[in-house]
Structure formats: C-alpha cells, structure tokens
Amino acid sequence: MQTSIFNVLTWAKPPVTLLAPPFHTFPSLLIIAPRRKLKYNNNFKGRTKKEGNFHRSRSGSRGGICRAMPCSSIVTTDNTCADVGGGGEENGRFRKFKLNHSTFLASLMPKKEIGADRFIEAHPFYDGRGALIAIFDSGVDPAAAGLQLTSDGKPKILDVIDCTGSGDVDTSNVVKADGDGRIRGASGASLVVSSSWKNPSGEWHVGYKLVYELFTDSLTSRLKKERKKKWDEKNQEEIAKAVMHLDKFEQKHTKVEDPKLKRVRGDLQNRIDILRNQADTYDDKGPVIDAVVWHDGEVCRVALDTQSLEDDTKSGKLADFVPLTNYRIERKYGIFSKLDACTFVVNVYDEGNILSIVTDSSPHGTHVAGIAAAFHPQEPLLNGVAPGAQLISCKIGDSRLGSMETGTGLTRALIAAVEHKCDLINMSYGEPTLLPDYGRFVDLVNEVVNEHRLIFVSSAGNSGPALSTVGAPGGTSSSIIGVGAYVSPAMAAGAHSVVEPPAEGLEYTWSSRGPTADGDLGVCISAPGGAVAPVPTWTLQGRMLMNGTSMASPSACGGIALLISAMKAEGITVSPYSVRKALENTSIPVGGLPEDKLTTGQGLMQVDKAYEYIQKSQDFPCVWYQIKINQSGKSTPTSRGIYLRESTACQHSTEWAVQIEPKFHEGASKLDELVPFEECIELHSSDNAVLRVPEYLLLTHNGRSFNIIVDPMNLRDGLHYYEVYGIDCKAPWRGPLFRIPITITKPKVVMNRPPLVSFSRMSFLPGHIERRYIEVPLGASWVEATIRTSGFDTTRRFFIDTIQICPLRRPIKLERVITFSSPTAKSFAFSVVGGQTMELAIAQFWSSGMGSHETTIVDFEIVFHGIGVNRTEVVLDGSEAPIRIEAEALLASEKLAPTAVLNKIRVPYRPIEAKLCTLPSNRDKLPSGKQILALTLTYKFKLEDGAEVKPHIPLLNNRIYDTKFESQFFMISDTNKRVYAMGDCYPKSSKLIKGEYTLQLYLRHDNVQYLEKMKQLVLFLERNMEEKDLAF
C-alpha cells in the first residue's frame, strides 16, 4: 500500500495484473510476450519489443561516401580487439572458428567483447572490489546462484528494498498475548508466539497479506495448477466416498418411501452434486499469510505464519518461524514454502506500523544483477563482468502493475542509492517519451549525478530498427549513459546456437536507434546484449538466456565498475564526466558508415583502453560540456543537436547558434577550478561541404557560443549523419571533448497521382537494413503497403517499421514482424499524418537466414490514401439537432462507407475531498533533505448496472518520465472498502458490479504549490457501453 489511507481496504479478489501498452518495453531478451518496461527478450516472459538488429545497410540513401568520424582518441596497432566487431581481417576468422567447452561457456557471459577479461587478467584485484552498484529493476533474489559473496569474500548484496510499496503490509494494529502466549492475527487466526522471542514491550504489531499479491503471474499460475491438481485429487476422493455411501444406501434400501429415508437419500445425492459443482466453480484466491512485527529491544523483528501454503499442517507455524529483521542489518532471507520456492526479505518502517515483504516481480532484475556482478568460484567463465562488486537491489517494478515502474518506485530508488553511497546505478527499464531530457525524474537524476557523482547507466530501448526510437530515460537524458545491444560472432554461435555465426559483430535488429527528437545522438555506447545469467529460485532453474538492451546495460555497468575499482585503488578521482568521456573516446566503432553511430553510439566499449585513457587524463578537470542549440533568430526551441527531418528544412541553408558551457560538479572550488579553467578548442566538421564552422574557440568557465551553417541542398534523398567536434589544441590525444550531432533525413517527394511509391530489387542478408524517407502527401491519412520477397530458400524473418515525428506528440510508429516461409507477397495498412516525413525501415532479422547463402530480394510498394473529415469524434450532448460531418477525398477517388458506433461514455468528476500530508518515512526523504508530500483526492461514483470502467486523467496519463509530477496511483473500492482495481498512469478498464464506489487518487511531489493546484483536478470515468450503430 502507498499510505495509511489505504490500510483499511481489503481485496474483493486477487489484483489483476495491469499489462502495459505493447509499445513499451520489459524491461527495454529472447523472452516471449513483450511487456511495458523491462527491456529484454528471452524464452521466459518479457516486456520489451523485439530481438535483434544490424545495419550493414547498402541503402541508396547512404551511397558509397565514407566520411571520417571521430571516435577513439587512443590509436593502437595491436589486434587485441579485432575479434569483437566492426570489421578487419581478424574478424573474418569467425566464419571458420569452432567453439570448445571454454569458449562456449565464455560466450554465455560475454566479457571478451568489451575487454573486461583482458583488464582483470592484467589487474586481478581491480575486479569491481570497492564498487557498489544499485540495481533499479524488478528486484534481485539474494538466494540466486552467484549472488551471495564477492570475489574477496564480502557479502554480495548489501540491501534489498521494495521501492514501489507493492509488498507493504499495514501492521499498525497492536495486540497483546494472552496467558498461553496466543495472539489474534489480523486474518482472525489464533497464533502462538514463541516463548524464545524477546519483546520487552509485550506489543505485537499484526497484519496480513494475500500471498498471490507478492508473486509474479508465472509463479502464481504454477502454484494454482499444482494446488488445483491436489485439490482435484482430494475432491475426487470425496466424490468417490459420497457415491459409495449413496450406493450402499440404495443397496440397503431398494424402495425408499419413508420420508426420513427420502431425506437421507436426498442429502447423499446433494453432497455428490455439491462436490461436483465445486470443481466447476473452483476459484483459487490464494493463501493468506499472517505477519507479526515486534521490537526485541534492539531491532524490529518479523515472523510470518505460512501454514496455509504448506501441505503439512504442522509446517509453517508462526512459532517455528526464524525471525527476520531489515535485510541490511543481518542480510538474511526466507522462503515461503517448498511449493513456491520463492525467496523474500523484510524491511520495517514507521516504528513497526508498516512491514515491507520484498519479492521480485519478474526474473529480469536477478538476471541483470548476475550480468553485472555474479561470482561463481567453481566456474569463473560464468562470472559477471565485475565479480568483486557489491550490490543493492532497488525494486522499481510494481507487482500490482505487472512489473511496471512507478514514479514512487523511481524516486525512492534514487534516495536509497544516495543513502547507501553507491558508485553506480543500472536501470534496464524505459519507454517512449514526448519530451526528451525533461521531467521530474530527469531533474532528480541530474542532481544525483552532478552533486553525488553517481554514474547512471541505462538501456537505450528495444524498439529498433527505425531511427528516433530510443526510450526514456536511458536514450533521451544527457546525464545517463544510454547503452545499445551488440551481438558478437561468439555470442551468436554459443548463447544463440545459430548454425553459422556472422563474420562480424553487429547491433541486434531490435536495439533502439537515435537521434532523439531534439537531435541528441541517443545511444552513448554499445555492449553485449545477451547472456545466460542467474534467475530467481522460484523459476526452478539456475540460469536463463535473455537478450535485449536490458542485458547490454548491466554489461556496460559491470565494465564501469571495473574502472571505478581501479580508480579508487589508484587514488584517481571518480567522476561521471571523466568516465563517460573515457568510454566514448576509446570505444571501437561498429559498422563502417558515419550514420552507424545512430545505432551503436560511439561504438563497443573497451574497459582496458578506457582505463588507459583515465590514467593519462586524470590531471585534467572533470567537466561536462553542456550544449544548447537554437536556430539563429529563434529563441525556441532549444535542442542538443541538429535534426533536419522535414523536406522544407532541406531546401535551403540554415544557421544555428551553439552555446557550449562547461559544467563542474557541485562544490567545485571557484578559485582553484572555475577561474583557472581555459581551453583552446580546435573545431572540426566531418564534412566541410555540408557544415561550416569556425576554426578555433577559446572556452572558459562561463561558456562560449559560435555558429554552424548547414547546407543540405546538394544532398540526395536519404539519411546523412555528420558531427562537429572540438579538440583540445594542447592535448589532441584526448579526442573530442564534445560532439554536436547533425542528422539529416532528406525525404523523397511523391509527385505522381494517385500517390504511389515503390522500391524495387532491394537485396538483404542477415542483419541488413534498408531505410527510405518519404514526405507523406498532404491529405494522406492511411497507407496500403505490399512487400514481395523472392530469391531465397530457407525461412526469412523481417522487421518493418515506419515512424513519423510530429510536434507535441510521441513518435507515431508502426511495427510489423513478418515471417516468409517461401517467396510470397503480404499486404497491410496503417495510419499516417500528411505533410510529415515518414521513415520506412526494412530489416532482415540478424539471425534469420544464417547458414543459407541466398540473398533475399524485396520489392516494397506504398499507396497513399486520404479522406479528410471535419470531425473524427462526435460529442452527443442531448440535443436532437442533426450533426453535419463533411468528408472529402483529397488525393484520389475513394469509396466511402461511413459508420459510427456509440460504445463509450465519459463522465467528468471533481474530488469530494482533498487531503495533503507529509510522508513520515525516511524512504520518502529526498537527498536534498526535502520531505515528499502526498495529496489524496477522493472521488465518488455510482453504477446503476455492472460495467467496465476506466479512469482517465488527461494531464497525467501515459507519462512517467516526461512529467513534472513525481507519481500517481489510484484505487477503486466499494462501500465495504474492498478493492476492485488499481493502477497508475496507464489505467486499464476494470469490471465493476452495480453499486457505489470510491476512487482515491494519490499524487506525490516535494513542492506544495504543485499539489495545491491539483486539489480540484477533474477525473473522467470512461464506461464501456453496449455498441449502438448510429444512422447517417
């Protein structure tokens, strides 16, 4: 529960998991069924989009021009990294290589690709020791393989926290034990407390929890099946006994005429009928566990009664439970029962009035933690990247919402990371966003990175292969290192077991691409995006294959932990700014085209080379160069790069004003650091024919501005990427100090009527991507597309994405995954916005067709259609006057068959009560010292008949990151305070029966003025109706 206002509510039924819209990602694996946030794919269950991408694109828009792009500042002549991707003769040997046992195991937990193995071999004591990583995820199982100890024998996991509140239990009810040591549990059960437990006050805090509320859908489904099987066996035994009794009765009484005998026979028959009906109406609501909290004079202790979970009625008794305390104190955990095999820990808040039972909401978090830092002394090849690092687990995936993150969870996680003095944060979550580098969470991250020097690493997203698909916060926030997902030949052969691995490493097809809507590169670096890593014990297996940017992020984070381990041991100042620059300037490029940076960032990170850079540059100031760009003569909008996407922007030269401002960490000395700062910068352009820049710039602490002239007029249609970058004149070996990305997508203009575009004879091999850019004709509202394939033998899998970027809207994206078992044609239709550039990205999946040497030939045809309607929604306000709707075919003759359906009614409500309070717990106290405030709005509504109801708040819905409000959460309960539904910014429809209901909306922020303005917030209830056709 979120606050005490909900403590008195009880469940009418187990909570229904609220799955997120399919556009979002679990967590950002080769998992099945994508969910909203966790960015991974695997064979278990997931919430990200897809799997795999590459871009050896030979698209005509790319041409054959090769432009020099700055990436690595340290040039080496050895071939130590040549086998990890990006080209070179050494890479070609992977076509002939064969795995042995050792190389196979190494491929399951890739470290060679980023130079982590070479670094640890050279520096065995810099294996992450001294580094503390906060894992912002779905929760980490402390009992999972490899997560007990570090390489130097220290505890691996220092704390396990549920930041969402989904495992909170109200234990504010205080009872006393009777003379027999019995207390009344919150469920009503009589419980015996152990005489060995110390409780000087004699006060026992009691609460209860439906155990299914703590379990994942997968675990709950397994338990229900197992419990149903046992229940069926017992029920069948009872039916057999009842039938036997009836049979004996009928044998004994051949004629039943006596009323008493008739009643007896009727009772026997009724018993059989009842037992049979029970099987038809069986509904497992789940066991209830009682919780008891007390203070033993030193710390708060917790015990659980889990008898309802056990097969043996003598097991699971409260008195037999070994008491636990907050995990960070004793680092002990429990298991509910042998049936579920689910690990849990406990934390107590608010002087014993709130008990947090912490379980994971998916295997994702444990897998991520294992990639970053698992330690397997018996099998070192399966170690995580930084086996010496320690962890804290911050659960941000809410179990009540299908493992989706909430603002509350994110904020509490940041608070915990600062409180524990973490060095690193890994967050493998994210979603699309309307406004990049904006929002309450981004503001808090900026504070944590700038003031507390935490290095924040996050997944870029799994929504590729189209451009501008990076998700928030990893791919859109300047303070966060966004990581793309890379697959090496060894990973393909070992972890993915492909028939013939690729000759070179490449980015997975589904890895999200930049740039952001405001022109930033989006992806910072790349790292291996797949691994076989530990998973929770309740999965009944030790390890699992998952892949996604969710896996790339902890791989990069583990690599950075190695750097921090070395920097601390060598006395080098740790700064997010200097570490990021070292990573970017020593990465190995993946792909040979300038625009490949939009996919891979600066390239595949290299730990050993980054450390060399850090050692060499340790005496230079720790500075981040903030870039603000405006088109000359315009004060808004301000961007972080230049992104010319529409055709009108490509028809003439434009001038851009660039402001470069060095940013030091909070607390930097004015006299010793700020005043002396002065750098002579030599400015470079990657193509002087398109970009014109000044030659030099003298940069001081107060910043400096200069202008860039961009001339795209002579470019041909398609994608073009350039950079302006600054080099230190006195130390050019440092590489680019800052980069300004310039992305130009010059679209093809459709002139013919009816408007039709076709792309013929496009050739594809595994991982290849073709990109086309088209200016959608004005008046077009939908497209009919046809893809035809030929020239191949084995099955081919294609990703087809289209994307349009429109002002003040999230990107409009189509995603199709089409599998061709033989050469054929397939058609589909989708909506478009007229007058806006549309990208068409066609990709052969990175592993599709491997082992076959046939090239796939693709023909793609697009036909634009458009009917202009003067209104798309009609509001019926009770008036009997007819409503006029005008339609016009704008591009060509169209057949129009108008239909209108009345299927929803939306009713506005104002709150009947607004309560503002200060949250008392330290878990809600920001690093700045401010205490978070909570506003609870209460709404009342009544249903005359049963209906599906969905709350709708236009100001808050569909936004987690790009909003200035910290959090939102709602609960719907009836007059008996039974909870029927709950949700956050992605509400779902809930079935409610006839009756009166209360909806409580919970908002959080540390600024009281923001919350005061929300006291009269209008909430809409959208109710589904029986569909009715309207006459025209």
Secondary structure, DSSP 4 states (H G I P E B T S, - for coil): --SGGGTT-EESSPPPP-PPPTTS-------SS--SS---EESS---S-----------TTTTT--------SS---S-TTGGGSS--HHHHGGGT----HHHHHHHHS--GGGTHHHHHHH-TT-SSTT-EEEEEES---TTSTT-SB-TTS-BSEEEEEESS-TTEEE--EEE---TTSEEE-TTS-EEE--TTS--TT--EEEEEEEGGGTS-HHHHHHHHHHHHHHHHHHHHHHHHHHHHHHHHHHHH-SS--SHHHHHHHHHHHHHHHHHHHHHHS------EEEEEEEE-SSSEEEEEE-GGG-SSTTSS-GGGS--B--HHHH---EES-TTT--EEEEEEEGGGTEEEEE--SSTHHHHHHHHHH---TT-GGG--S-TT-EEEEEE-EEGGGTTEE-HHHHHHHHHHHHHTT-SEEEE---B--SSTT-SHHHHHHHHHHHHH--EEEEE--S--SSSS-PPBTTTT-TTEEEEEEEE-HHHHHTTS--SS--SS-EE-TTS-----TTS-----EEEE-EEEEE--GGGTSSEEEEESHHHHHHHHHHHHHHHHHHHHHHTPPP-HHHHHHHHHTTPBP-SSSGGGHHHHTT-B--HHHHHHHHHHHTTS---EEEEEEEETT-----BSSEEE-SGGGGSS-EEEEEEEEEEPPTT--IIIIITT-EEEEEEEES-TTTEE--SEEEEETT-EEEEEEE--TTPPSEEEEEEEEEEESS-GGG-EEEEEEEEEEEPEE--SSS-EEEEEEEEE-TT-EEEEEEEPPTT--EEEEEEEEES-SS-EEEEEEEEE--TTS--EEEEEEEEESSS-EEEEEEE--TTSEEEEEEEE-TTTTTT--PPEEEEEEEEEE-EEES-S-----S--S-----EEESSS--------EEEEEEEEE--SEEEEEE--SGGGB-TTSPBPEEEEEEEEEEESS-EEEEEE-TTTTT-SSSSS--EEEEEEEETT-EEEEEESSS---EEE-SEEEEEEEEEEES-HHHHHTTTT--EEEEEEEEEEEPP-
